[in-house]
Amino acid sequence: MDNNMDMFFLISHIYHPEITLMSQEEVLEEVKKIDDPNRINDQGYSYLHFACSEHNMDIIRILLELGADPNLPNFNGWPAIISAIGCKSEKNPEILKLMLSYGLDLNQVIKGKTLKASIEQFPGVEYKEIMDSWVEL
């Protein structure tokens, strides 16, 4: 894949093979070829922000394995986890755990409060429980 904007398109439309003209497996294979997993588009979002907004665990995992920074902010200063948690999904607790395992910093301060405090404002007791029980190895 030559055009980086095409990769943003593929990630955001992975569940729509009629639009991408590729199967989900083919999209995942293309994602594995990304040379810069921290690329930011013109609107200020990374591949990881796109994958989190789609709640796609496979792409999130691949990007993190390729070296995507879970703390990389978008144009508003928010890391990708907010793109996931901002849209209700049963996958959000699993995404949070995965991002924590790759170094998501809950103590980073964004807009005057820690990321942990910001996440705790979203509905879902499990977020607080996950963060309170998280112990970095």
N, C-alpha and C positions, 0 to 999 in steps of 0.2 A: 504494500500500500504506500503510495508516494505522498499523498496529501494528508497532512496532520489533521486538517479540519474534517476529512472523511472519517478519521478514527473517532473524533468526538461524535460525529453522526452515528457511526456504528454502535458505539457504547450506549448512546441515548435511545437507540431504536432496536436493540438486540432482541426484544420480544416481538418484533414486527418484521418477520422475514419477507413479507410481501413488499415492504418498503426498502429493506437493505439488500434484497435479492441474495441473501446469504442465510444459511442455517445458523443457529446459535453456536454450534460447534465450530463452524467456519469463522465466525466473529471472534470466538475465544482464541483460535489459532492466530488470527491477525493481532489480537491484543498482546499475545506472547512475544510478538516481534517488535513491540514499541521500543524505540531507542532512548527516549527520555520520558520516564513515567511521571515526571513532575511538570510536564508541559502545561502552560496556561494559555487558554484561548483569548481572543480579543475582548471577550466580556469579563475576563478575570476568573474563570473557572478552570480547574484542573481535570484531568481524566478521572481522578479519584472522586471529585465532586460529582461528576456525571454518573459514575458507577454507583455512588451512594444514593443519589436521587432516584436511581432505578432499583435500588435495593438488590443489586446483583452480586451475590456472595462470590461467585466464581471470578468475576472481573475484579472485584475488590481484592480478593486474595492474590490473584495474578499480579495486579499492580503493586501491592505491598511487597510481594516476593521479588519484583523487579526493582524495588528500591523507592517506591512512591513514599513521600513524606506525609504521614497522617496528620501532621501539624501545619502543613502548608495552607495558608489562608487564601480565601477568595478575595475579590475586590472589596468586600465589606469587612474583611478581617476574620471571617469565620472559617474554621477547618471543615473538612468534608463530612465529618460525623454529623454536623448540624444539617447538612443536606439530606441525610437519612432520617434523623430523628424529627426533623421538621415536617415530615410526611409519615403519618401513622402506618406502621407495618409490623407484622409479627416477627419479621427478621431483624428489627432494630436492636434488640438485646444481643443477638449473635454478632451483629455488625460492630456494636460497641466493644464487646469482648475481643473481637479480632483486631480492631484498631488499637485497643489497649496493649495487646500482645506485641504489636509492632511499634510501640513507643508513643502513643497518643498521650500528650501531657495535659492532665486534668487541671494542673495548677497554672497554666498559661492564662494571662489576664487579657480579656477582650472586652472592650467597651466598659471598663471599670469593674468587672467581676471575673472570677475564675471560670474556666470552661465547665468545671464540675458544677458550680452554682447555676450556670446557664442551662446545663442539661437537666438539672433537678427541677427546673421550672416547667419542663414538658410533662404531660400526663404519663404516668407509668411508674409505679413503685419499683419495678424491677431495675430501672436505671440507677436509682440511689443504692439499691442493694448491691448491684454489680460494682459500682464505683467504690462503695464502702468496703467491700470484701476484696477489692483488687490489691494484690501484692505483687510488685515486680520481682521477678526472679533474678 
